[in-house]
Amino acid sequence: MLSLSNVETYYGNIQALKGININISAGEIITLIGANGAGKSTTLMSISGIAPPREGKIIFMDREIHNLTPDVIVSLGISQVPEGRHIFPELTVLENLQMGAFLRADNKQTRDDLEYIFELFPILTQRRNQAGGTLSGGEQQMLAISRALMARPKLLLLDEPSLGLAPIVVKQIFEIIRKINTENNTTVFLVEQNANLALRLADRGYVMENGRIVLEDSSENLLSNEEVRKAYLGI
């Protein structure tokens, strides 16, 4: 579904990604783990067109997307949930969700998807007329994921969904991510500092250090890898 080939991304003269290669198949949950500043978020932003690569190729469903603008990339079926959520604080929950469907013209299907979101996150039903900025951190994360889903993505990019949330809320969020993957057959690319949780959720994982992919394996093997356990799992 998605391939990154020798992708190099810069911020000015600073190179953030150094020739990375990643492949994701339809239906998978893939995680990218690594320390702060390793380049994980930049990887997602390169895919979504926010930080376009200077070198290399990004191909999504047989189409090169590395030179496309973010709105076109969204229209092709990629949605990103950014780190820090970045909902529209002054818009209501319902208005935030409607913004997620901005590029869509299938009104009936959009209404059906809205009902599905409210089934997935019942708390958002109760908050539908409440300003997004008044929600708790966990509720805002649910809203950010839901807003991305309203675009009907084939590939969902998630950047640090557990950040700043209580453990019980994190557990709920990760259960929902699995449900989205299995029920909707939505492919998920997850960037997450909680490597233990991420690897237990994902099918496969990549380990990033200083802008490079240094390890790729099944999640099961990464969980038992001695170096990964010491560096990222605190074991």
LINRA-V611998 format. One record per backbone hydrogen bond with DSSP energy under -1.0 kcal/mol. NH is the residue of the N-H (numbers start at 1). CO is the residue of the C=O. E is the energy in kcal/mol with one decimal. If there is no record, write none. Layout:
# LINRA-V611998
NH,CO,E + NH,CO,E
This chain:
# LINRA-V611998
2,24,-2.2 + 3,59,-2.2 + 4,22,-3.0 + 5,57,-3.0 + 7,20,-2.3 + 8,55,-2.1 + 11,14,-2.9 + 14,11,-2.0 + 16,9,-2.7 + 17,9,-1.9 + 18,211,-3.1 + 20,7,-2.0 + 22,4,-1.5 + 24,2,-2.8 + 28,25,-1.7 + 30,188,-3.0 + 31,204,-2.0 + 32,190,-2.7 + 33,206,-2.7 + 38,35,-1.7 + 43,39,-1.7 + 44,40,-1.5 + 45,41,-2.5 + 46,42,-2.1 + 47,43,-1.8 + 48,44,-2.3 + 50,45,-1.5 + 51,45,-2.2 + 54,8,-2.7 + 55,8,-1.7 + 57,5,-2.0 + 59,3,-2.6 + 60,63,-2.9 + 61,1,-3.2 + 63,60,-1.1 + 65,58,-3.0 + 68,65,-1.9 + 73,69,-2.1 + 74,70,-2.4 + 75,71,-1.9 + 76,72,-1.2 + 77,74,-1.3 + 78,73,-1.2 + 79,155,-2.2 + 81,157,-3.3 + 85,82,-1.8 + 86,84,-2.5 + 93,130,-1.6 + 94,128,-2.5 + 96,92,-2.5 + 97,93,-2.1 + 98,94,-2.3 + 99,95,-1.9 + 100,96,-1.3 + 102,99,-1.6 + 104,101,-1.9 + 107,105,-1.6 + 110,106,-2.6 + 111,107,-2.3 + 112,108,-2.0 + 113,109,-2.6 + 114,110,-2.0 + 115,111,-1.9 + 116,112,-2.0 + 117,113,-2.4 + 118,114,-2.0 + 119,115,-1.5 + 120,116,-2.4 + 121,117,-2.8 + 124,121,-1.7 + 126,122,-1.3 + 127,123,-1.3 + 130,127,-2.7 + 132,91,-3.2 + 133,89,-2.7 + 134,131,-1.8 + 135,132,-1.5 + 140,136,-2.5 + 141,137,-2.0 + 142,138,-2.1 + 143,139,-2.2 + 144,140,-2.5 + 145,141,-2.3 + 146,142,-2.3 + 147,143,-2.9 + 148,144,-1.8 + 149,145,-2.1 + 150,146,-1.6 + 151,148,-1.3 + 152,149,-2.4 + 154,77,-2.1 + 155,77,-2.5 + 156,187,-3.0 + 157,79,-3.3 + 158,189,-2.6 + 159,81,-2.3 + 160,191,-2.9 + 163,160,-1.4 + 165,162,-2.0 + 170,166,-2.4 + 171,167,-2.4 + 172,168,-1.5 + 173,169,-2.6 + 174,170,-2.6 + 175,171,-1.9 + 176,172,-1.9 + 177,173,-2.2 + 178,174,-1.9 + 179,175,-1.9 + 180,176,-2.8 + 181,177,-2.0 + 182,178,-2.5 + 183,179,-3.1 + 184,180,-1.4 + 186,180,-1.2 + 187,154,-2.2 + 188,28,-2.5 + 189,156,-2.7 + 190,30,-3.4 + 191,158,-3.2 + 192,32,-1.4 + 195,193,-2.1 + 198,194,-2.5 + 199,195,-2.6 + 200,196,-1.6 + 201,197,-1.2 + 202,198,-2.3 + 203,29,-3.1 + 204,29,-1.3 + 205,217,-2.7 + 206,31,-2.4 + 207,215,-2.8 + 208,33,-2.8 + 209,212,-2.6 + 211,38,-2.6 + 212,209,-1.8 + 214,207,-2.7 + 215,207,-1.2 + 217,205,-2.0 + 219,203,-2.1 + 222,218,-2.4 + 223,219,-2.5 + 229,225,-2.7 + 230,226,-2.0 + 231,227,-2.5 + 232,228,-2.8 + 233,228,-1.1 + 235,229,-2.5
